[in-house]
Amino acid sequence: MSQPPLPKIMFVGAHQDDMQGAAAGLFAKLRKHLDYEGLEVTLTNGAGGHQSAKYLKYPDELIQRRLLEAQTGAKKLGFSYQLLQNTQGQTFPDGDLQITRETKAAVWQAVRQFQPQLLVTLPVNHIHDSFGMHNDHTNTGEIVKRIAYLIAAPLAFPETYDSSYVRSLNGTEELPYVQPPFIATTHDGYSGQIEPDLIIDITDEISTKAEAFYQHVSQVDEWLPWVGRYPKPNNVNELQERLARRSAKIAADFGLKDGVYEAYTLTAWGSIPSLEDVKTFFPGDALGYEMAAKKLALFQR
Ligand SMILES: [Zn+2]
């Protein structure tokens, strides 16, 4: 007898290390509760995330290096990795990700091909957010938001279909229907004004998260310290402590005791989940799913 297909979870990020920094704790925790297939995709090629003149001369070397780091980092969480491209096979630039037909088509096609039940992406920042924003992060969230409704629409981006596939159709068939996933946003270091619905306790997963993030040597050891995000960690344990400290603000905001947390916000961009779905995909909510239930009730109105 054939096994039923595994549930699928997709992360859509801007950069190669976004998933490890923002959602690795949840995905590692979920592994203990659920057997699932994971796919991480990123929209930009990562060519802007370094200070070395070598990479100004040879940007492909950085793109290649970050691709390898992304594959290793994703593997630590049991995910596969894909760098998105336009229909001509070109990648999208780092630091200047735009909401265009090309970037929307790339995400739309990746979601329709993978058909996840849950999609996690980066938060959309309000332009008036006094905490500022990262152009690529907020535009990634925006792109997902704007294509969410279109996931079910097979004719939305016809340029993404292979011409041989189109020729093979006799024209009387229906194109495949793809159910839009349930979509949640995570919180990154750039989104200060957060309104999370779920605060996931990842205390037991912080070492896995640090280990996955630590694979991004070009960022953790080189770029992020250079650009002033934080001092270079001497080892993975120091990185782990730093990631844990980053969650202290979330804990304080919600009156939580010691522990490490990741925050998530539910959206009604795609399919609306049931409370059971939320409990299945987000185990260990420190708020007892109280905020999540309130948000879902809002979606039902
Ligand atoms: Zn990023």
Residues whose N, C-alpha, C, O or C-beta is under 5 A from the ligand:
A	BS01	ZN	A14 H15 D18
